[in-house]
Amino acid sequence: MAETFSAAGPPRVQLALPPMLETELRSNLDAAGLGYARIEAAALFAEPPAPLAKLPLIVAADRGVVAGTGRPLADVGILSKTAPVIVILDDDALDDALSIMDIEGVELAAWPLEAEDTLSILERIDIGQGYGAGVRETGRDAFVQIGMLSDEVSRIADQLARLASRQDAAMLLPAATDRSAAETARSLREIIRKRQARKQFFPAELFADPAWDIMLDLAAARLEGKQVSVSSLCIAADVPTTTALRWIKGMTDAGLLVRRSDPGDGRRSFIDLSDTAAGAMDRYIALVEGGAI
């Protein structure tokens, strides 16, 4: 077992982080009453590798590699076979998230990682039942939010799946309009601009709807012929970055979003609507332009 540094009780997470990140995160974990243990990052892929407990392991991304190891970031998939892995990404590493977005057992978080963010992620990977009552009380809002996120993503995915399976789906398509893709894209950008303008008069969280903001941005980008990176999509989601990453991953897991390779550079990838989600957005846009809604 890794060396324990916390007086908050038995370890609930394992840290394999660069010193500066580890120091800051340990303070947050102490404040949340979460015990933790420390592992040298370099030992994760050593021969033999450091023994891992089945507790969540927190690592960091650094220029496409697992910080402190020199191993490609995608190799967290090796670690996730033993323990759930939480990968911390700073602003410069957000686009690296695509290489691990679809790896089972891997969660994403933006730096700085606050105590509430940590609690939300731990609940998502289903170890929250091991916490004491005081910790659950501290993270109550986080638990509610993560439950709402999962429910909302599942609801949207179910609706799109039902729509795609309908035999009379073609009947749902309104008559085509004579507007160009560029004109339609401008209309979508205007919708986005008006949604963002509400923040000038009301608290931003009052109208937070990251799933819809993400889908609007991707629909507009498709019409504009643009590719969208994870970092750009986090901005479009208009919520804190860790929350945006959770939505992007959740929507990807649900089949609403997909990763597509850059045809000009196979080393790069971008986020796009799935065919089912894109079809539903096309029908929505046509209804709006046709004056049906």
C-alpha angles and dihedrals in degrees: 000000000000120000113274118230101172131092090194093095135269115355115271096176139025121227124209100167142134111271098256095049091043093053093051095043093048089058090053092047091049089052090052092048093242119147117221142183130214130231127181106248091219089060094059093084099024123123104280095019122227111274111254127209117220090255121113112281118214117208134161135233119233120180094326097317136090102266113254095013109068088223122131112266090241088067088079081086087073091054094045090064087071104030138006109266128215112197117203115211126190121207092274092053101046094103089054086070090083092069091061102026094106099039111118115238095023124115127188130223135175124230128276090052110200125204092253091052090052092050091050093052093046090052090049091057089048106245095112091102089073095063127102121249093257092058093047089052091050092052099038095119090048092052091049092048095050091049091051091049094053092045093049095048091048091049093052092046092049092050092050092047091053091048092050092049096052112113091213093050090122089063089062091064111099122216112289116259125225093235119120124239089251092054092048091048090052089052091052092048088051090053089051092047092052091048090052092047090068089074089071090067108023137037108278093231091059091075101025109149106156096170092058094041090052093049093046092051093048092046091052092046091053090054091047092049091240130142118227124216126207091250091054092047091051088057092047091052088065095211132100111299097247089052090048091051090051091052093047092049093043092050090047091051089049093053096249095112131035138192115242127190120237104252089213096049120024090197091068129070136188139196121252140167114269115248091256093049092044091051091051091048090050090054092047092050092048091051091050093048091045091055093242092126 
